Amino acid sequence: MTRPRTGRPALTVREIPAEEHLAHLREQRSASFLQTPAWGAVKAEWRHESLGWFRPGEAGDELVGVALVLYRQLPKVKRYLAYLPEGPVIDWTTHDLAAWLDPMTEHLRSRGAFGVRMGPPVITRRWAAAQVKEGIADDAVRRLGQVAPAERSDTGARVVSQLRELGWKAQSVEGGFAAGQPQYNFVIPLRDADGNPRTEEDVLAGMNQQWRRNIKKAAKEGVELSCISGTAIGEELKAFHDLYRHTAERDHFTPRPLSYFRTMVDALGAEDPDRIQLHLAHHEGDLVAATIAIRVGAHSWYSYGASSTEKREVRGSNGVQWAMIRAALAAGADVYDLRGITDTLATDDPHLGLIQFKVGTGGEAVEYVGEWDLPLNRPLYKAFELYLRRRG
């Protein structure tokens, strides 16, 4: 039951059209692409719904928050896990999260949800690249959490505290029913401490010597960089996917099918022509690196990447990353997000190379509050947990 509130009028939650959802996102500086209406079309195996938070006012109800909800059915019963990846898009600085989350959970319960999973887009800690590098060099340090952060977020601590008080359960991000979004990311701030845009020279100066040398080498070797936006990507996506499958075989991960990327390009590109971009690096006619970039508002992401085992000496991967960073700067982005890293800094961990590649950009590691579950029907939620354990 929604708790009674005094002071400001109570918030209500209801389904909204995708157009209204998208219009609200366009007013935000930052929102995850996983919370766009188009992402519901990408995740076709889930039923999806756009939600809106409304506050009554003199001129009528005002839309003050939105969410994309994905519903996955529990096997054999018509009950669902309601999943809000990297969402919802609400005021997370509030001291009264219950006022936002209670009406949401009641709405989801009415839709047949036995439980809710969400990933608040709230940072708890930050580490400068130099701190991460020092942690890697210290044999006594095996986890990022063992390194004192450069910053602890009061908002992040408050969100974690409130979620616990409201009965939400912190989840592991490894595997699982919803696969989980990364709790640790590596980002390059594109604005300085005073909020002023950084220049290309500023960003380059923050990179380590190896990164700067590799970017110069790509240019010197004649690596040709190009970019295609939105639905114009067309058949070039096949060339990306061929290189991506080659990368998957070399680096031992399971690649997504070409059909997934076609759906993603079609859905995101139709929603906004600048939402998704394909960056290509060619050398003497050979595709040596390719990446997919996504942007929502002032937040730019490096989403997928691929590189050739041959001609690695021409440094196409560094060249194409620099092209994406420059594009983010030109678009007025606040941050360039290289997405997930693991929290391990141990030298014997196979993921360390990826962390070192990203640390070389001179950005910062950030920890989010992670994903949280709220059981709405405890017997079904326990059955769901048992299902996960059997799968895992």
C-alpha positions in Angstrom: 0.0 0.0 0.0 1.3 3.5 -0.9 2.4 5.4 2.2 0.5 8.6 3.0 2.6 11.7 2.5 2.3 15.2 3.8 3.7 18.4 2.2 4.1 18.0 -1.6 1.2 16.2 -3.5 1.6 12.5 -3.8 3.1 11.1 -6.9 1.2 8.7 -9.2 2.5 6.2 -11.7 0.8 5.1 -14.9 1.6 3.8 -18.3 2.4 6.5 -20.9 2.9 6.5 -24.7 6.4 6.0 -26.0 6.3 9.5 -27.5 5.7 11.1 -24.1 8.4 8.9 -22.6 10.9 10.0 -25.2 10.0 13.7 -25.0 10.8 13.6 -21.3 14.2 11.9 -21.9 15.1 14.7 -24.4 14.8 17.2 -21.5 17.5 15.3 -19.4 21.2 15.8 -19.6 21.8 12.1 -18.9 19.7 8.9 -19.1 20.7 5.4 -19.9 20.0 4.1 -23.5 18.6 1.1 -21.7 15.8 3.3 -20.5 14.8 4.6 -23.9 11.5 3.4 -25.5 13.5 2.0 -28.4 15.3 -0.4 -26.1 12.0 -2.2 -25.5 12.0 -3.1 -29.2 15.6 -4.3 -29.0 14.7 -6.7 -26.1 11.9 -8.4 -28.1 11.9 -11.4 -25.8 10.6 -9.2 -23.0 7.2 -7.5 -22.9 7.8 -3.8 -22.3 6.0 -0.8 -21.0 6.7 3.0 -20.6 5.9 4.4 -17.2 5.5 8.0 -16.1 5.6 9.6 -12.6 3.1 12.5 -12.3 2.8 15.2 -9.7 -0.6 17.1 -9.6 -0.4 20.8 -10.2 -2.6 23.8 -10.9 -2.2 23.2 -14.7 -2.8 19.5 -14.4 -0.6 16.5 -13.8 3.1 17.2 -14.5 5.4 14.4 -15.8 8.4 14.3 -13.5 9.9 10.9 -14.1 9.9 8.0 -16.6 11.0 4.4 -16.9 11.2 1.5 -19.4 10.0 -1.7 -17.7 10.8 -5.1 -19.2 8.6 -8.0 -18.1 10.0 -11.5 -18.3 7.6 -14.3 -17.6 8.4 -16.9 -15.0 8.3 -20.4 -16.6 4.8 -22.1 -16.5 3.0 -19.3 -14.8 1.7 -15.9 -16.0 3.7 -13.9 -13.5 6.6 -11.7 -14.3 9.9 -10.2 -13.2 9.7 -6.5 -13.8 13.1 -5.2 -14.8 14.2 -1.6 -15.1 17.8 -1.7 -16.4 19.8 1.3 -15.3 16.6 3.0 -14.2 14.1 4.4 -13.5 14.8 8.0 -14.5 13.6 9.8 -11.4 15.0 12.2 -8.8 17.5 10.0 -7.0 18.7 12.9 -4.8 15.5 12.7 -2.8 15.5 12.0 0.9 12.1 10.2 0.4 12.6 7.4 -2.2 9.5 5.6 -0.9 7.4 8.4 -2.4 8.7 7.5 -5.8 9.1 3.7 -5.5 5.9 2.8 -3.6 3.5 3.9 -6.4 5.8 2.2 -9.0 5.8 -1.2 -7.2 2.0 -1.0 -6.8 1.6 -0.5 -10.5 4.0 -3.3 -11.3 2.1 -5.6 -8.9 -1.1 -4.8 -10.8 0.6 -5.9 -14.0 1.4 -9.4 -12.6 4.9 -8.8 -11.3 6.1 -11.2 -8.6 9.2 -9.1 -8.1 11.0 -6.0 -9.3 14.6 -5.6 -10.3 16.1 -2.2 -11.0 19.6 -0.6 -11.4 19.6 3.0 -10.0 21.9 5.2 -12.2 23.6 6.5 -9.1 27.3 6.5 -8.5 28.7 5.7 -5.0 32.5 6.0 -5.5 35.1 7.3 -8.0 38.8 6.4 -8.5 41.1 8.4 -10.7 43.1 6.5 -13.3 46.3 7.0 -11.3 44.8 5.4 -8.3 43.7 2.4 -10.3 47.1 2.1 -11.8 48.7 2.2 -8.3 46.4 -0.5 -7.2 47.4 -2.7 -10.1 51.0 -2.2 -9.2 50.5 -3.1 -5.6 50.6 -6.9 -5.1 48.7 -6.6 -1.9 45.7 -5.1 -3.7 43.4 -7.5 -5.5 40.1 -5.5 -5.6 39.3 -2.0 -6.5 37.5 -1.6 -3.2 40.8 -2.0 -1.4 41.9 1.3 -2.9 40.7 4.5 -1.1 38.4 6.3 -3.5 39.0 9.9 -4.7 35.3 10.6 -4.0 32.4 9.0 -2.0 28.9 10.1 -3.0 26.5 11.2 -0.3 23.7 10.6 -2.7 24.9 7.1 -3.4 25.2 6.3 0.3 21.7 7.7 0.9 20.1 5.7 -1.9 21.7 2.4 -0.6 20.5 3.2 2.9 17.0 4.0 1.8 16.7 0.9 -0.4 17.7 -1.4 2.5 15.2 0.3 4.8 12.4 -0.2 2.1 13.1 -3.9 1.9 15.1 -4.0 -1.4 17.9 -6.6 -1.7 21.2 -5.9 -3.4 22.0 -8.4 -6.2 25.1 -9.8 -7.7 25.8 -8.5 -11.3 27.2 -11.8 -12.5 24.9 -13.8 -14.8 21.4 -14.4 -13.7 17.9 -14.1 -15.1 18.3 -10.5 -16.3 22.1 -10.9 -17.0 22.8 -7.8 -15.0 24.4 -4.5 -15.9 27.9 -3.7 -14.9 28.3 -2.2 -11.4 31.8 -0.8 -12.2 32.4 1.3 -15.3 35.2 3.4 -16.7 34.4 6.9 -18.0 36.2 9.9 -19.4 34.8 13.2 -18.0 34.4 15.6 -20.9 33.8 18.6 -18.6 36.2 20.0 -16.0 35.5 20.5 -12.3 33.8 23.8 -13.0 31.5 22.3 -15.7 33.4 23.8 -18.6 33.8 21.6 -21.8 37.3 20.0 -22.1 39.2 20.4 -25.3 40.7 17.6 -27.4 44.1 18.8 -26.1 42.9 18.4 -22.5 41.7 14.9 -23.1 44.8 13.9 -24.9 47.0 15.3 -22.1 45.1 13.1 -19.6 46.0 9.9 -21.5 49.1 8.0 -20.8 52.1 8.1 -23.1 51.3 4.8 -24.7 47.8 5.9 -25.7 49.0 9.1 -27.2 51.7 7.3 -29.1 49.2 4.8 -30.4 46.8 7.5 -31.6 49.7 9.2 -33.5 50.8 5.9 -34.9 47.4 5.1 -36.3 47.4 8.5 -38.1 51.0 8.0 -39.3 50.3 4.5 -40.6 47.4 5.9 -42.7 44.5 4.4 -40.8 41.3 5.8 -42.4 38.5 6.6 -39.9 34.8 6.9 -40.9 31.5 7.1 -39.1 27.9 6.2 -40.2 24.9 7.2 -38.1 21.5 5.6 -37.5 19.7 3.6 -40.1 22.2 4.7 -42.7 24.6 2.1 -41.2 22.9 -0.5 -43.5 25.1 -3.2 -44.9 28.2 -1.9 -43.2 26.9 -3.6 -40.1 27.7 -7.0 -41.7 31.4 -6.0 -42.0 31.4 -5.0 -38.3 29.8 -8.3 -37.3 32.3 -10.4 -39.3 35.1 -8.6 -37.4 33.2 -8.9 -34.1 32.8 -12.7 -34.6 36.6 -12.9 -35.3 37.2 -11.0 -32.1 34.9 -13.3 -30.1 36.7 -16.4 -31.3 40.1 -14.8 -30.4 39.0 -13.5 -27.0 36.8 -16.5 -26.1 33.4 -14.9 -25.6 30.0 -15.8 -27.1 29.1 -13.3 -29.9 25.6 -11.9 -30.4 24.0 -12.7 -33.8 23.9 -10.2 -36.6 20.1 -10.0 -36.2 20.5 -8.5 -32.7 22.6 -5.7 -34.1 20.3 -5.1 -37.0 17.4 -4.8 -34.5 19.4 -2.4 -32.3 20.4 -0.2 -35.2 16.9 -0.1 -36.6 15.2 0.6 -33.3 17.7 3.2 -31.9 18.3 4.8 -35.3 14.6 5.3 -35.9 14.1 6.9 -32.5 16.9 9.5 -33.1 19.2 9.6 -36.1 22.1 10.5 -33.8 21.4 7.9 -31.2 23.7 5.2 -32.6 26.8 5.3 -34.7 29.1 2.8 -36.4 32.8 3.8 -36.4 35.2 2.1 -38.8 39.0 2.0 -39.1 40.4 0.8 -42.4 44.1 0.3 -43.4 44.9 -0.1 -47.1 41.3 -1.3 -47.6 41.3 -3.8 -44.7 38.9 -3.3 -41.8 41.1 -3.4 -38.7 38.8 -2.0 -36.0 35.1 -1.2 -35.7 33.0 0.1 -32.8 29.4 1.0 -32.0 28.7 4.2 -30.1 25.4 5.3 -28.5 24.4 8.7 -27.2 21.4 9.9 -25.1 21.5 13.6 -24.2 25.0 14.5 -23.0 26.0 10.9 -22.2 28.0 8.9 -24.9 28.8 5.2 -24.7 31.3 2.9 -26.3 28.9 -0.1 -26.6 30.6 -2.8 -28.7 34.0 -3.1 -30.3 35.9 -5.4 -32.7 39.5 -5.6 -33.9 41.5 -7.6 -36.3 44.3 -9.9 -35.1 46.3 -8.9 -38.2 47.7 -5.4 -38.5 47.5 -4.7 -34.8 50.7 -2.7 -35.2 48.7 0.1 -37.0 46.8 0.7 -33.8 43.3 0.9 -35.4 41.6 0.2 -32.0 43.2 3.3 -30.5 42.4 5.4 -33.6 38.8 4.4 -33.6 38.4 5.1 -29.9 39.9 8.6 -30.4 37.4 9.2 -33.2 34.5 8.3 -30.9 35.9 10.6 -28.1 36.2 13.4 -30.6 32.6 12.8 -31.8 31.4 12.9 -28.2 33.2 16.2 -27.6 31.8 17.7 -30.8 28.3 16.7 -29.7 28.7 18.5 -26.4 28.7 15.4 -24.3 29.5 15.5 -20.6 31.0 12.0 -20.4 32.4 9.3 -22.6 31.5 6.0 -21.1 33.7 2.9 -21.8 31.2 0.7 -20.0 32.0 -2.1 -17.7 35.1 -3.2 -15.9 35.5 -5.9 -13.3 36.5 -4.8 -9.8 39.6 -7.0 -9.8 43.1 -5.5 -10.0 45.0 -8.8 -9.5 47.8 -9.3 -12.1 46.8 -12.9 -12.7 43.2 -12.0 -13.6 42.3 -12.5 -17.3 40.2 -9.3 -17.3 43.2 -7.1 -16.2 44.2 -6.3 -19.8 40.8 -4.7 -20.5 41.1 -2.5 -17.4 44.6 -1.4 -18.3 43.4 -0.5 -21.8 40.7 1.7 -20.4 42.9 3.2 -17.6 45.2 4.4 -20.2 42.6 6.9 -21.4 43.1 8.9 -18.2 39.5 8.8 -17.1 38.1 7.4 -13.9 36.6 4.2 -12.5 33.1 4.6 -11.1 31.0 2.3 -8.9 27.2 2.4 -9.1 24.9 1.2 -6.4 24.2 -1.9 -8.5 21.0 -3.8 -9.1 18.4 -4.3 -6.4 15.4 -6.7 -6.1 12.1 -6.2 -4.3 10.1 -9.4 -3.8 6.3 -8.7 -4.3 5.2 -12.4 -4.0 7.7 -14.2 -1.7 6.8 -17.8 -2.6 7.1 -17.0 -6.3 10.2 -15.0 -5.8 11.8 -17.9 -3.9 10.9 -20.2 -6.8 12.5 -17.6 -9.1 15.7 -17.7 -7.0 15.7 -21.5 -7.1 15.3 -21.3 -10.9 18.3 -19.1 -11.1 20.5 -21.4 -9.0 19.5 -24.4 -11.1 20.4 -22.5 -14.3 23.7 -21.2 -12.9 
